[in-house]
Amino acid sequence: MSCLARCWCVLLKSSLAQTSSSMSSEIRSPTPVRVESPCQRRCCLDADDTCVGCGRNLDEILSWNEADASQRLAICQRASQRLIARNN
C-alpha cells in the first residue's frame, strides 16, 4: 500500500470513529487525527536527498514529528507523487 493510501486509511478510520462517537447522546471532544509515518524501513537517500523507500525528502523526514495532521497528509501526497514519478 502506498504511503498516501495508508495515510488516508488512518484518516478515514479516525473520521469514522469520530462520526460513530458523535452519534451518541454524550458530548465528546473530537479525537485528534493521527497520520502514520509513511516510512517503509528501507531508508536510503538518493542524490536529491529523497528517501527511496518512502519518497519523502530530508526536510520532510526531519520535520515529520512537529508536523500537524494536514501537513503530514501534504507530505504523504508529495512523497507518493515522487515515488510514482520515480517508477515511471
C-alpha positions, -999 to +999 in steps of 0.1 A: +000+000+000+014+034-009+022+059+018-006+082+007-031+053+008-020+044+043-023+080+055-059+082+040-068+049+057-057+062+091-076+094+085-107+076+073-107+053+104-103+082+127-131+101+109-154+071+111-146+068+148-155+104+153-188+100+134-199+070+154-189+086+187-207+118+178-239+098+173-241+090+210-260+113+232-229+122+252-209+152+240-173+144+235-143+163+224-131+155+188-105+128+185-073+141+170-065+128+136-033+107+136-014+103+103+010+074+104+045+078+091+050+066+055+084+051+065+090+017+049+122+010+069+141+010+036+158+043+043+183+053+017+186+089+003+193+094-033+213+122-049+184+146-043+181+137-006+149+118-012+143+085+005+140+057-020+117+038+005+090+063+013+096+092-011+100+119+015+128+144+011+153+150+040+135+182+051+101+164+053+117+135+073+132+159+098+100+179+102+076+149+105+074+149+143+065+186+145+040+185+116+003+186+123-021+162+105-027+185+075+010+190+070+016+152+073-011+145+047+006+170+023+040+154+029+024+120+022+009+133-010+041+148-023+061+116-013+036+094-031+039+116-063+077+113-061+075+075-059+051+073-088+074+096-109+104+075-099+088+043-110+076+057-144 
